[in-house]
Amino acid sequence: MSDAFDDLAILPPCREELVILKRDSEYLLVNKPTRLLSVPGRHPQNRDSVIARLLEDHPNAAIVHRLDFDTSGIMVVPLNKAALSHISKQFQARTTHKTYIAVVDGLVAQDSGVIDLPIAPDMENRPKYKICTAIGRQSVTEFTVVSRDEIAQTTRLLLHPITGRSHQLRLHMQAIGHPILGCEFYADQAARKKSPRLLLHATELAFDHPVTGERVEGVCKPVF
């Protein structure tokens, strides 16, 4: 999932700390704060990012996957070329396992389900994407209800993306009538106003250790 703000104006500075959750000789697990790029943007003043911060102390660090600018949560950052290659192949083969926490508008009726709707770039409204059966790429998301708040009329979900399309989770939740709170792209005004930030957080990431082969299961709880 790529950053959607690469070609926009200068971004406001991110004052939050990039927290290192785990240090391994082959990789780091980090908690990316909301409104921090994963990699530097195209504008020269949008240099601040996960990788730019890490390179100061870890000169061989490399990005193997991204989280959107507004999304917070766990990322794995390889520390050498061999680890980068090994973990990259796992993402390509979809043997990694990613779970997100989201708070969405409205009360989701089903306790769990699968959303299978193709996604394509919205060329008339860049950098947005859209559901498109004509040219969209297959995109699949599993969801499970954690809790429902009848007073606030919101639902907390676990989201498991089978595919990794840009804006997939935001679009899929909007498509079933439950946009993620605080989403500047796809939520209506009421849902945007329910949160000052996007309530989407990468909470779990599992992959095989690039040397030992043992399964690594990282967990990072959201602040919301």
C-alpha positions in Angstrom: 0.0 0.0 0.0 1.7 3.2 -1.2 1.7 6.7 0.1 -0.9 8.8 -1.6 0.6 12.2 -0.9 3.9 11.9 -2.8 3.1 14.5 -5.5 1.1 17.0 -3.3 2.2 20.2 -1.6 4.5 20.4 1.4 3.3 18.2 4.2 3.1 19.4 7.8 5.9 18.1 10.0 5.2 14.9 12.0 6.1 15.6 15.6 5.5 12.0 16.8 8.3 9.6 17.5 9.1 6.6 15.3 9.1 3.8 17.9 11.4 0.8 17.4 9.4 -2.2 18.8 12.0 -4.9 18.2 15.7 -5.0 17.2 17.0 -8.0 15.4 20.3 -8.5 13.5 18.3 -8.9 10.3 15.4 -6.4 10.7 13.6 -3.9 12.8 10.0 -3.8 13.8 8.8 -0.2 14.1 5.6 1.6 14.9 4.9 4.3 12.3 3.0 7.3 13.6 0.1 8.7 11.6 0.9 11.4 9.1 4.5 10.2 8.5 5.5 9.1 5.0 7.1 5.6 4.7 9.6 6.9 2.1 10.4 10.5 1.1 7.9 12.3 -1.1 8.6 13.8 -4.4 8.7 17.3 -3.0 12.2 18.0 -1.6 10.7 19.4 1.6 8.8 16.1 2.2 12.0 14.3 3.2 10.9 13.2 6.6 9.8 9.6 6.5 10.3 6.2 8.2 13.3 5.3 6.2 14.9 8.7 6.4 14.7 8.6 10.2 16.1 5.0 10.4 19.0 5.6 8.0 20.6 7.9 10.5 21.5 5.0 12.8 21.0 2.1 10.4 22.7 2.9 7.1 21.7 -0.4 5.4 18.0 -0.2 6.3 15.6 -0.6 3.4 11.8 -0.4 2.9 10.1 -3.6 1.9 6.5 -2.5 2.3 4.7 0.7 3.1 1.8 2.1 5.1 -0.2 5.1 3.9 0.7 8.5 5.2 -2.4 8.6 7.4 -2.1 5.0 8.6 -0.2 4.2 11.8 1.2 0.9 12.9 3.7 -1.9 12.6 6.3 -2.2 9.8 9.2 -4.5 9.2 12.4 -2.9 8.0 15.2 -5.2 6.7 18.8 -4.3 7.7 20.7 -5.9 4.9 20.3 -7.0 1.2 19.8 -10.7 2.0 17.0 -9.9 4.5 15.4 -7.4 2.1 15.3 -10.1 -0.7 14.0 -12.8 1.6 11.2 -10.7 3.2 10.3 -9.1 -0.2 9.7 -12.5 -1.7 7.4 -13.3 1.3 5.3 -10.2 0.6 5.1 -11.1 -3.1 4.0 -14.6 -2.4 1.5 -13.4 0.2 2.9 -15.6 3.0 3.1 -12.6 5.3 0.0 -12.0 7.5 -1.2 -8.4 8.2 -4.0 -7.4 10.4 -5.4 -3.9 10.9 -7.7 -2.3 13.4 -10.2 0.2 12.1 -13.1 2.2 13.5 -15.8 2.7 10.9 -19.0 4.7 10.7 -22.3 3.0 11.4 -23.1 -0.4 12.8 -21.8 -3.3 10.7 -24.5 -5.9 10.6 -22.5 -9.0 9.8 -20.1 -10.3 12.5 -17.6 -11.2 9.7 -17.3 -11.3 6.0 -15.2 -11.0 2.8 -15.2 -8.0 0.5 -14.1 -8.9 -3.1 -14.2 -5.7 -5.2 -11.6 -4.7 -7.8 -9.7 -1.5 -7.5 -8.3 0.9 -10.1 -6.7 4.4 -10.1 -9.2 7.2 -10.4 -7.5 9.1 -13.1 -10.0 12.0 -12.9 -9.5 12.4 -9.1 -5.9 11.6 -8.4 -4.5 10.5 -6.0 -7.8 8.6 -5.3 -8.7 5.1 -6.3 -12.1 3.6 -7.2 -14.0 0.4 -7.3 -14.0 -0.6 -11.0 -15.1 -3.9 -12.5 -13.9 -3.0 -16.0 -10.2 -2.4 -15.4 -9.7 -2.9 -11.6 -7.3 -5.4 -10.1 -8.9 -8.1 -7.8 -8.8 -6.9 -4.2 -9.9 -9.0 -1.3 -10.4 -8.0 2.4 -11.6 -10.1 5.3 -13.3 -8.3 8.2 -14.3 -9.3 11.7 -16.4 -7.2 14.1 -14.6 -6.5 17.5 -17.3 -4.3 19.0 -20.2 -2.0 18.2 -20.9 1.3 19.8 -24.6 2.0 19.5 -24.3 5.4 21.1 -21.6 6.7 18.8 -23.0 4.6 15.9 -19.5 3.2 15.1 -18.0 -0.3 14.7 -14.5 -1.5 15.6 -13.1 -4.0 13.1 -10.2 -6.3 12.5 -9.3 -6.1 8.8 -7.2 -8.7 7.0 -6.2 -7.7 3.5 -5.6 -10.7 1.3 -4.3 -8.4 -1.4 -2.4 -5.2 -0.9 -3.9 -2.6 -3.2 -3.5 1.2 -2.6 -6.3 2.5 -0.4 -7.9 -1.0 -0.4 -9.1 -1.0 3.2 -10.6 2.5 2.9 -12.3 1.8 -0.4 -13.7 -1.6 0.7 -15.2 -0.2 3.9 -16.7 2.7 2.0 -18.1 0.4 -0.6 -20.1 -1.5 2.0 -21.4 1.7 3.5 -19.1 2.0 6.5 -16.2 4.4 5.7 -13.3 4.6 8.1 -13.5 7.5 10.5 -11.3 10.4 9.7 -10.7 9.4 6.1 -10.1 12.5 4.1 -10.5 10.7 0.8 -13.5 8.4 1.0 -15.6 9.3 4.1 -18.4 11.8 4.0 -18.3 14.9 6.1 -20.0 13.4 9.1 -17.6 10.4 9.3 -14.6 12.6 8.7 -15.6 14.9 11.6 -15.9 11.9 14.0 -12.1 11.7 14.3 -9.2 14.1 13.9 -7.1 11.3 12.3 -7.7 8.3 10.2 -8.7 5.5 12.5 -6.7 2.8 10.8 -3.8 1.0 12.4 -1.6 -1.9 11.4 -1.7 -4.0 14.6 -0.2 -7.4 13.6 2.5 -8.5 11.2 3.7 -12.1 10.8 6.5 -13.3 8.5 9.3 -15.9 8.5 12.7 -14.9 9.9 15.1 -14.5 6.9 17.8 -16.6 8.5 16.2 -19.0 11.0 12.9 -19.5 9.2 11.0 -19.2 12.4 7.7 -17.4 12.3 8.0 -13.8 13.6 4.7 -12.4 15.0 4.8 -8.7 15.8 2.1 -6.9 17.6 1.5 -3.1 18.0 -1.6 -1.9 19.7 -3.4 1.3 18.5 -3.7 4.4 20.6 -7.4 4.7 19.7 
